[in-house]
Amino acid sequence: MIKRSSEMTVEIREKMRGGNGSIRLQHIFNTDEIMGKCRLFSRITLEPGCSIGLHQHDKEEEVYYILSGTGTVDDNGEIKTIGPGDAIKTGGGQVHSISNNGDEPLEFLAVIILF
């Protein structure tokens, strides 16, 4: 199956999970298009100053793969700087948040897998 970029749903969320600004989600595949336990497979864009607030993943894991830009991640209480090629995994009751504190958009893939 090939899905063109023009066929992907784009969603804008304000203050996602209590974060700052507008978050752009390009849903690469929707849950009804993926066989298995994946509830999110999206490309997310955070403009400078925008963030996704601190939230927990219980009975699931979320993986971020950074494509471009820089930012910071709160990884279960540890603040880390992230950039292209970095990957973050959160699950089993852990918490995380992500912020764009750079000068260019922060783009990453996000996948949520249910246990």
N, C-alpha and C positions, 0 to 999 in steps of 0.2 A: 504494500500500500504506500502510495506517495501522497502526501498532503502538502499542497503549496502554501506558502506563507500567506497569500491572499485569502485562503480558506480558513485560517486560524482565527478564533475568537479573541478579541482584545477587550480587556476589562480594566477600568480605572477604579482603584479603591482609595478612598480618602482615609488618612490616619489609621492605616492597617494595624490591627492589634495594639492600638494606642500609640502608634508611631507618629512621625511628622510628615506632612505633605501628602502628595498624590503618588501612588504606586501603579506602575503599568505592568499588567500581566498579559502575556501573549500565550494563550493555552495551546501548546503544541499538539497534544492529543487530549481529548476529553475522556472521562472515566468510561463512558460507554464505547469508546474506540479501542481501549486497551484491555486485553484479557489478563486478568490477574488482580493483584491486590494493590494497585497504584491508584491513589485518589487525586494526585496532582502531578502534572508534567508540564512545566511552564518556563518561559523565559521572562525574567522579571527585570525591570529597569527602575532604578532609584536615581532621581536627579539629585544634584548637590543639595545637601541639607535635609534630604528625605530619609525616612527610616521605617522599618517594620519593628514594632514594639516587642518587648520581652513576652514570650509565650512558651507553653509547655507542650511536649509531644509524649503522650502516654498511649501505649498499644500501637505505636507507629514510629517510623523514623523519617526524618527529613534530611535530604542531602542538598547542599548548595555547591555548585561548581562555578567559580568566578571566571567570567569571560573577558571582561574589561573593566577598567576603573579601579579605584581603591576605596577602602572603607575600614570599619571596625566591626567586630562581632563580639557580642557577649556570649561566650560559650560556657554556660552553666556557672557563671560568676567570674570567669576569666576573660578579660578584655584583650583581644588580639587584633593586630592589623592584618588585613587581607588584601590580595591583589590577584591578577590574572594567573590561572593555573592552580590556585588554591582550592581545596575542597573542605567542606564542613559537614559533619554528620551529628545529628541530635536525635535522641530517642530514649525510650525506656523511662519516661518520667523526667528527663532533663529539660532545661529551658535554654532559649537563645533569643537573640535579637541581632539585627544588622542595620548599620547606618552608613550613609555615604557622606564622609567628611572630606572628600576630594573636590577637585574643580571640574570634573567631567562626569557623565553618567556612569553609574555602577551597574553593570549587567551581569546576570548570572542565571544558570539553569537551576530550577528547584524541582525536586521529585519527592513526593511523600508516599511511602510504602507502608501498608498496614501489616501488622503482625498476624 
